[in-house]
């Protein structure tokens, strides 16, 4: 299987964010070359409509995701959550390390850099009604797919898994293939070897459900 580029075979370490050798490193993002190229074209097109697309988050390694996971796990644990409750609480918003779409170099969280709103920028309400990113959202709704970028966590009551994220887009020509390969992996060993907190509860059965409901709880355009 290739990334859509010549001779780049996917390895398990790439699928799970443990290798960043294929990423293009720019000041404000890290992406696979093909995704980066398409993003730059989209950025130029948006600028013509006076929208300055800025990437807030792109490639994130397994180890960065593990830090986020373990920090949340410890916090919930100190609040008296059982391990099971703890894991379910974290996966409302965060992925289990090794399973983040941000490991792939195809996924981006974006805002409009013309605007500097107060507080956290990645909030759903900022993309709706009178929010600061309504114009950005409208532009992306109309144009992003021409550049291969699709909204992942759509606003759809029937969709299972992670909450709606109006800022998270994925470069479909590559990410569709990565997801397909990732779903085949047995991840349980990865969690144990890397001492992901709660890994004893991240059993084969748990991960099977997580794959079905969370990793596949996405825009159908991003699935094979
Ligand atoms: Zn994201």
py3Dmol code that shows the C-alpha trace and the ligand (Angstrom):
import py3Dmol

protein = """\
ATOM      1  CA  UNK A   1       0.000   0.000   0.000  1.00  0.00           C
ATOM      2  CA  UNK A   2       1.322   3.457  -0.770  1.00  0.00           C
ATOM      3  CA  UNK A   3       0.631   6.925   0.514  1.00  0.00           C
ATOM      4  CA  UNK A   4      -0.296   7.915  -2.977  1.00  0.00           C
ATOM      5  CA  UNK A   5       3.331   8.848  -3.434  1.00  0.00           C
ATOM      6  CA  UNK A   6       5.927   6.610  -4.942  1.00  0.00           C
ATOM      7  CA  UNK A   7       7.540   3.889  -2.863  1.00  0.00           C
ATOM      8  CA  UNK A   8       6.405   5.088   0.557  1.00  0.00           C
ATOM      9  CA  UNK A   9       5.160   1.939   2.209  1.00  0.00           C
ATOM     10  CA  UNK A  10       3.196   2.271   5.395  1.00  0.00           C
ATOM     11  CA  UNK A  11       4.735   0.740   8.464  1.00  0.00           C
ATOM     12  CA  UNK A  12       3.056   0.125  11.784  1.00  0.00           C
ATOM     13  CA  UNK A  13       5.139   2.882  13.371  1.00  0.00           C
ATOM     14  CA  UNK A  14       3.812   5.379  10.835  1.00  0.00           C
ATOM     15  CA  UNK A  15       0.213   4.273  11.321  1.00  0.00           C
ATOM     16  CA  UNK A  16       0.505   4.837  15.052  1.00  0.00           C
ATOM     17  CA  UNK A  17       2.451   8.112  15.064  1.00  0.00           C
ATOM     18  CA  UNK A  18       5.761   6.694  16.175  1.00  0.00           C
ATOM     19  CA  UNK A  19       7.617   7.935  13.112  1.00  0.00           C
ATOM     20  CA  UNK A  20       7.659  11.387  11.589  1.00  0.00           C
ATOM     21  CA  UNK A  21      10.278  10.864   8.884  1.00  0.00           C
ATOM     22  CA  UNK A  22       7.817  11.382   6.052  1.00  0.00           C
ATOM     23  CA  UNK A  23       6.499  14.700   7.321  1.00  0.00           C
ATOM     24  CA  UNK A  24       7.221  18.056   5.704  1.00  0.00           C
ATOM     25  CA  UNK A  25       8.159  20.431   8.512  1.00  0.00           C
ATOM     26  CA  UNK A  26       6.925  23.985   8.156  1.00  0.00           C
ATOM     27  CA  UNK A  27       6.913  26.723  10.778  1.00  0.00           C
ATOM     28  CA  UNK A  28       3.250  26.219  11.605  1.00  0.00           C
ATOM     29  CA  UNK A  29       2.614  22.593  10.676  1.00  0.00           C
ATOM     30  CA  UNK A  30       3.920  19.106   9.880  1.00  0.00           C
ATOM     31  CA  UNK A  31       2.122  17.106   7.185  1.00  0.00           C
ATOM     32  CA  UNK A  32       2.797  14.500   4.542  1.00  0.00           C
ATOM     33  CA  UNK A  33       4.098  16.197   1.375  1.00  0.00           C
ATOM     34  CA  UNK A  34       0.987  15.566  -0.734  1.00  0.00           C
ATOM     35  CA  UNK A  35      -1.354  16.819   2.006  1.00  0.00           C
ATOM     36  CA  UNK A  36       0.878  19.873   2.565  1.00  0.00           C
ATOM     37  CA  UNK A  37       0.868  20.697  -1.146  1.00  0.00           C
ATOM     38  CA  UNK A  38      -2.904  20.525  -1.317  1.00  0.00           C
ATOM     39  CA  UNK A  39      -3.253  22.552   1.875  1.00  0.00           C
ATOM     40  CA  UNK A  40      -1.083  25.340   0.420  1.00  0.00           C
ATOM     41  CA  UNK A  41      -3.301  25.475  -2.676  1.00  0.00           C
ATOM     42  CA  UNK A  42      -6.404  25.663  -0.485  1.00  0.00           C
ATOM     43  CA  UNK A  43      -4.798  28.400   1.619  1.00  0.00           C
ATOM     44  CA  UNK A  44      -4.086  30.507  -1.490  1.00  0.00           C
ATOM     45  CA  UNK A  45      -7.655  30.050  -2.759  1.00  0.00           C
ATOM     46  CA  UNK A  46      -9.085  31.063   0.629  1.00  0.00           C
ATOM     47  CA  UNK A  47      -6.859  34.157   0.773  1.00  0.00           C
ATOM     48  CA  UNK A  48      -8.514  35.394  -2.417  1.00  0.00           C
ATOM     49  CA  UNK A  49     -11.756  35.432  -0.418  1.00  0.00           C
ATOM     50  CA  UNK A  50      -9.973  37.158   2.472  1.00  0.00           C
ATOM     51  CA  UNK A  51      -9.815  34.106   4.708  1.00  0.00           C
ATOM     52  CA  UNK A  52      -6.483  33.286   6.293  1.00  0.00           C
ATOM     53  CA  UNK A  53      -6.559  29.584   7.102  1.00  0.00           C
ATOM     54  CA  UNK A  54      -4.236  28.831   9.975  1.00  0.00           C
ATOM     55  CA  UNK A  55      -3.348  25.341  11.176  1.00  0.00           C
ATOM     56  CA  UNK A  56      -3.584  25.006  14.946  1.00  0.00           C
ATOM     57  CA  UNK A  57      -2.732  21.303  15.021  1.00  0.00           C
ATOM     58  CA  UNK A  58      -1.374  18.920  12.370  1.00  0.00           C
ATOM     59  CA  UNK A  59       0.936  15.945  12.942  1.00  0.00           C
ATOM     60  CA  UNK A  60       1.043  14.878  16.585  1.00  0.00           C
ATOM     61  CA  UNK A  61       3.217  11.961  17.639  1.00  0.00           C
ATOM     62  CA  UNK A  62       2.221   8.912  19.645  1.00  0.00           C
ATOM     63  CA  UNK A  63       4.323  10.241  22.507  1.00  0.00           C
ATOM     64  CA  UNK A  64       2.587  13.643  22.540  1.00  0.00           C
ATOM     65  CA  UNK A  65      -0.799  11.916  22.521  1.00  0.00           C
ATOM     66  CA  UNK A  66       0.347   9.608  25.307  1.00  0.00           C
ATOM     67  CA  UNK A  67       1.260  12.611  27.459  1.00  0.00           C
ATOM     68  CA  UNK A  68      -2.236  14.060  26.952  1.00  0.00           C
ATOM     69  CA  UNK A  69      -3.824  10.675  27.731  1.00  0.00           C
ATOM     70  CA  UNK A  70      -1.775   9.967  30.850  1.00  0.00           C
ATOM     71  CA  UNK A  71      -2.291  13.487  32.219  1.00  0.00           C
ATOM     72  CA  UNK A  72      -6.078  13.156  31.866  1.00  0.00           C
ATOM     73  CA  UNK A  73      -6.013   9.630  33.258  1.00  0.00           C
ATOM     74  CA  UNK A  74      -4.143  10.720  36.390  1.00  0.00           C
ATOM     75  CA  UNK A  75      -6.486  13.687  36.891  1.00  0.00           C
ATOM     76  CA  UNK A  76      -9.633  11.543  36.593  1.00  0.00           C
ATOM     77  CA  UNK A  77      -8.060   8.881  38.789  1.00  0.00           C
ATOM     78  CA  UNK A  78      -7.407  11.424  41.554  1.00  0.00           C
ATOM     79  CA  UNK A  79     -11.075  12.419  41.327  1.00  0.00           C
ATOM     80  CA  UNK A  80     -12.104   8.859  42.149  1.00  0.00           C
ATOM     81  CA  UNK A  81     -13.110   7.542  38.711  1.00  0.00           C
ATOM     82  CA  UNK A  82     -12.929   3.790  38.200  1.00  0.00           C
ATOM     83  CA  UNK A  83     -10.558   2.746  35.398  1.00  0.00           C
ATOM     84  CA  UNK A  84     -13.458   1.981  33.117  1.00  0.00           C
ATOM     85  CA  UNK A  85     -15.186   5.324  33.805  1.00  0.00           C
ATOM     86  CA  UNK A  86     -11.862   7.077  33.413  1.00  0.00           C
ATOM     87  CA  UNK A  87     -11.251   5.691  29.925  1.00  0.00           C
ATOM     88  CA  UNK A  88     -14.812   6.421  28.790  1.00  0.00           C
ATOM     89  CA  UNK A  89     -14.478   9.983  30.085  1.00  0.00           C
ATOM     90  CA  UNK A  90     -11.206  10.597  28.195  1.00  0.00           C
ATOM     91  CA  UNK A  91     -12.468   9.233  24.898  1.00  0.00           C
ATOM     92  CA  UNK A  92     -15.342  11.695  24.832  1.00  0.00           C
ATOM     93  CA  UNK A  93     -12.798  14.139  23.388  1.00  0.00           C
ATOM     94  CA  UNK A  94      -9.366  12.509  23.176  1.00  0.00           C
ATOM     95  CA  UNK A  95      -8.102   9.488  21.327  1.00  0.00           C
ATOM     96  CA  UNK A  96      -6.167   6.587  22.745  1.00  0.00           C
ATOM     97  CA  UNK A  97      -2.451   7.061  21.887  1.00  0.00           C
ATOM     98  CA  UNK A  98      -1.684   5.282  18.625  1.00  0.00           C
ATOM     99  CA  UNK A  99      -5.186   5.879  17.251  1.00  0.00           C
ATOM    100  CA  UNK A 100      -5.221   9.649  16.706  1.00  0.00           C
ATOM    101  CA  UNK A 101      -5.871  10.835  13.168  1.00  0.00           C
ATOM    102  CA  UNK A 102      -3.292  13.508  13.966  1.00  0.00           C
ATOM    103  CA  UNK A 103      -0.621  10.756  13.870  1.00  0.00           C
ATOM    104  CA  UNK A 104      -1.000  10.466  10.126  1.00  0.00           C
ATOM    105  CA  UNK A 105       0.123  13.807   8.704  1.00  0.00           C
ATOM    106  CA  UNK A 106      -3.168  14.126   6.840  1.00  0.00           C
ATOM    107  CA  UNK A 107      -5.380  15.805   9.435  1.00  0.00           C
ATOM    108  CA  UNK A 108      -5.555  19.442  10.477  1.00  0.00           C
ATOM    109  CA  UNK A 109      -7.377  21.658  12.959  1.00  0.00           C
ATOM    110  CA  UNK A 110      -7.919  25.095  11.435  1.00  0.00           C
ATOM    111  CA  UNK A 111      -9.039  28.612  12.318  1.00  0.00           C
ATOM    112  CA  UNK A 112      -9.116  31.983  10.526  1.00  0.00           C
ATOM    113  CA  UNK A 113      -5.990  33.963  11.369  1.00  0.00           C
ATOM    114  CA  UNK A 114      -7.662  37.273  10.502  1.00  0.00           C
ATOM    115  CA  UNK A 115      -9.466  36.988  13.792  1.00  0.00           C
ATOM    116  CA  UNK A 116      -8.134  36.826  17.325  1.00  0.00           C
ATOM    117  CA  UNK A 117     -11.033  35.744  19.502  1.00  0.00           C
ATOM    118  CA  UNK A 118     -10.728  35.588  23.243  1.00  0.00           C
ATOM    119  CA  UNK A 119     -10.085  32.277  24.986  1.00  0.00           C
ATOM    120  CA  UNK A 120      -9.918  28.814  23.477  1.00  0.00           C
ATOM    121  CA  UNK A 121     -10.183  28.982  19.674  1.00  0.00           C
ATOM    122  CA  UNK A 122     -11.318  25.403  19.079  1.00  0.00           C
ATOM    123  CA  UNK A 123     -14.830  25.699  20.454  1.00  0.00           C
ATOM    124  CA  UNK A 124     -17.855  24.574  18.436  1.00  0.00           C
ATOM    125  CA  UNK A 125     -19.874  27.746  19.172  1.00  0.00           C
ATOM    126  CA  UNK A 126     -17.146  29.849  17.533  1.00  0.00           C
ATOM    127  CA  UNK A 127     -18.051  28.251  14.184  1.00  0.00           C
ATOM    128  CA  UNK A 128     -21.814  28.821  14.404  1.00  0.00           C
ATOM    129  CA  UNK A 129     -24.394  31.619  14.646  1.00  0.00           C
ATOM    130  CA  UNK A 130     -22.529  34.870  15.298  1.00  0.00           C
ATOM    131  CA  UNK A 131     -19.211  33.181  16.088  1.00  0.00           C
ATOM    132  CA  UNK A 132     -15.890  34.503  14.765  1.00  0.00           C
ATOM    133  CA  UNK A 133     -15.272  31.534  12.435  1.00  0.00           C
ATOM    134  CA  UNK A 134     -18.644  31.397  10.665  1.00  0.00           C
ATOM    135  CA  UNK A 135     -17.154  32.865   7.485  1.00  0.00           C
ATOM    136  CA  UNK A 136     -14.301  30.333   7.561  1.00  0.00           C
ATOM    137  CA  UNK A 137     -16.716  27.468   8.061  1.00  0.00           C
ATOM    138  CA  UNK A 138     -18.912  28.584   5.172  1.00  0.00           C
ATOM    139  CA  UNK A 139     -15.880  28.830   2.901  1.00  0.00           C
ATOM    140  CA  UNK A 140     -14.634  25.371   3.915  1.00  0.00           C
ATOM    141  CA  UNK A 141     -18.116  23.872   3.498  1.00  0.00           C
ATOM    142  CA  UNK A 142     -18.139  25.140  -0.074  1.00  0.00           C
ATOM    143  CA  UNK A 143     -14.520  24.612  -1.068  1.00  0.00           C
ATOM    144  CA  UNK A 144     -12.412  22.250   1.063  1.00  0.00           C
ATOM    145  CA  UNK A 145     -13.465  19.071  -0.746  1.00  0.00           C
ATOM    146  CA  UNK A 146     -12.125  20.443  -4.038  1.00  0.00           C
ATOM    147  CA  UNK A 147      -8.709  20.224  -2.361  1.00  0.00           C
ATOM    148  CA  UNK A 148      -9.304  16.775  -0.870  1.00  0.00           C
ATOM    149  CA  UNK A 149     -10.023  17.995   2.665  1.00  0.00           C
ATOM    150  CA  UNK A 150     -13.140  16.590   4.352  1.00  0.00           C
ATOM    151  CA  UNK A 151     -14.692  17.353   7.707  1.00  0.00           C
ATOM    152  CA  UNK A 152     -14.126  14.297   9.925  1.00  0.00           C
ATOM    153  CA  UNK A 153     -16.464  14.657  12.910  1.00  0.00           C
ATOM    154  CA  UNK A 154     -19.569  15.929  11.174  1.00  0.00           C
ATOM    155  CA  UNK A 155     -22.640  17.433  12.819  1.00  0.00           C
ATOM    156  CA  UNK A 156     -24.853  14.393  12.510  1.00  0.00           C
ATOM    157  CA  UNK A 157     -26.922  12.973  15.359  1.00  0.00           C
ATOM    158  CA  UNK A 158     -26.641   9.478  13.917  1.00  0.00           C
ATOM    159  CA  UNK A 159     -22.839   9.549  13.940  1.00  0.00           C
ATOM    160  CA  UNK A 160     -21.279   7.658  16.845  1.00  0.00           C
ATOM    161  CA  UNK A 161     -17.987   8.364  18.579  1.00  0.00           C
ATOM    162  CA  UNK A 162     -16.249  11.686  19.081  1.00  0.00           C
ATOM    163  CA  UNK A 163     -18.107  14.968  19.418  1.00  0.00           C
ATOM    164  CA  UNK A 164     -18.650  17.235  16.408  1.00  0.00           C
ATOM    165  CA  UNK A 165     -15.476  19.209  15.586  1.00  0.00           C
ATOM    166  CA  UNK A 166     -16.094  21.915  12.972  1.00  0.00           C
ATOM    167  CA  UNK A 167     -12.351  22.653  12.791  1.00  0.00           C
ATOM    168  CA  UNK A 168     -10.948  19.172  12.046  1.00  0.00           C
ATOM    169  CA  UNK A 169     -10.334  18.309   8.364  1.00  0.00           C
ATOM    170  CA  UNK A 170      -8.658  15.338   6.752  1.00  0.00           C
ATOM    171  CA  UNK A 171      -6.905  14.903   3.430  1.00  0.00           C
ATOM    172  CA  UNK A 172      -9.039  12.023   2.149  1.00  0.00           C
ATOM    173  CA  UNK A 173      -6.915  10.671  -0.742  1.00  0.00           C
ATOM    174  CA  UNK A 174      -4.343   9.450   1.789  1.00  0.00           C
ATOM    175  CA  UNK A 175      -6.176   9.202   5.116  1.00  0.00           C
ATOM    176  CA  UNK A 176      -8.766   6.766   3.760  1.00  0.00           C
ATOM    177  CA  UNK A 177      -5.995   4.265   3.113  1.00  0.00           C
ATOM    178  CA  UNK A 178      -4.277   4.881   6.423  1.00  0.00           C
ATOM    179  CA  UNK A 179      -7.498   4.239   8.336  1.00  0.00           C
ATOM    180  CA  UNK A 180      -8.058   1.017   6.435  1.00  0.00           C
ATOM    181  CA  UNK A 181      -4.587  -0.234   7.401  1.00  0.00           C
ATOM    182  CA  UNK A 182      -4.850   0.944  11.014  1.00  0.00           C
ATOM    183  CA  UNK A 183      -8.089  -0.958  11.530  1.00  0.00           C
ATOM    184  CA  UNK A 184      -6.218  -4.180  10.787  1.00  0.00           C
ATOM    185  CA  UNK A 185      -3.641  -3.655  13.541  1.00  0.00           C
ATOM    186  CA  UNK A 186      -3.744  -5.323  16.938  1.00  0.00           C
ATOM    187  CA  UNK A 187      -3.015  -2.308  19.145  1.00  0.00           C
ATOM    188  CA  UNK A 188      -3.144  -3.898  22.586  1.00  0.00           C
ATOM    189  CA  UNK A 189       0.582  -4.738  22.655  1.00  0.00           C
ATOM    190  CA  UNK A 190       1.451  -1.160  21.729  1.00  0.00           C
ATOM    191  CA  UNK A 191      -0.459   0.181  24.762  1.00  0.00           C
ATOM    192  CA  UNK A 192       1.145  -2.244  27.189  1.00  0.00           C
ATOM    193  CA  UNK A 193       4.695  -1.827  25.861  1.00  0.00           C
ATOM    194  CA  UNK A 194       4.434   1.955  26.058  1.00  0.00           C
ATOM    195  CA  UNK A 195       2.805   1.938  29.498  1.00  0.00           C
ATOM    196  CA  UNK A 196      -0.315   3.781  28.393  1.00  0.00           C
ATOM    197  CA  UNK A 197      -2.270   4.222  31.648  1.00  0.00           C
ATOM    198  CA  UNK A 198      -5.296   1.945  31.891  1.00  0.00           C
ATOM    199  CA  UNK A 199      -3.860  -0.350  29.207  1.00  0.00           C
ATOM    200  CA  UNK A 200      -5.022  -3.487  31.046  1.00  0.00           C
ATOM    201  CA  UNK A 201      -8.576  -2.350  30.282  1.00  0.00           C
ATOM    202  CA  UNK A 202      -7.797  -1.609  26.653  1.00  0.00           C
ATOM    203  CA  UNK A 203      -8.444  -5.209  25.711  1.00  0.00           C
ATOM    204  CA  UNK A 204      -8.918  -6.719  22.259  1.00  0.00           C
ATOM    205  CA  UNK A 205     -12.693  -6.604  22.851  1.00  0.00           C
ATOM    206  CA  UNK A 206     -12.635  -2.975  24.014  1.00  0.00           C
ATOM    207  CA  UNK A 207     -10.545  -1.928  21.022  1.00  0.00           C
ATOM    208  CA  UNK A 208     -12.848  -3.773  18.631  1.00  0.00           C
ATOM    209  CA  UNK A 209     -15.773  -1.668  19.881  1.00  0.00           C
ATOM    210  CA  UNK A 210     -13.661   1.494  19.902  1.00  0.00           C
ATOM    211  CA  UNK A 211     -12.696   0.922  16.261  1.00  0.00           C
ATOM    212  CA  UNK A 212     -16.310   0.387  15.231  1.00  0.00           C
ATOM    213  CA  UNK A 213     -17.840   3.261  17.165  1.00  0.00           C
ATOM    214  CA  UNK A 214     -15.050   5.822  17.378  1.00  0.00           C
ATOM    215  CA  UNK A 215     -12.495   5.337  14.593  1.00  0.00           C
ATOM    216  CA  UNK A 216     -15.320   4.610  12.151  1.00  0.00           C
ATOM    217  CA  UNK A 217     -17.671   7.227  13.649  1.00  0.00           C
ATOM    218  CA  UNK A 218     -16.690   9.699  10.946  1.00  0.00           C
ATOM    219  CA  UNK A 219     -17.784  11.303   7.688  1.00  0.00           C
ATOM    220  CA  UNK A 220     -18.619   8.429   5.327  1.00  0.00           C
ATOM    221  CA  UNK A 221     -16.516  10.103   2.604  1.00  0.00           C
ATOM    222  CA  UNK A 222     -13.465   9.204   4.678  1.00  0.00           C
ATOM    223  CA  UNK A 223     -14.170   5.481   4.775  1.00  0.00           C
ATOM    224  CA  UNK A 224     -13.594   2.834   2.148  1.00  0.00           C
TER     225      UNK A 224
END
"""
ligand_1 = """\
1
ZN
Zn -8.118 17.593 15.406
"""
view = py3Dmol.view(width=600, height=400)
view.addModel(protein, "pdb")
view.setStyle({"model": 0}, {"cartoon": {"style": "trace"}})
view.addModel(ligand_1, "xyz")
view.setStyle({"model": 1}, {"stick": {}})
view.zoomTo()
view.show()
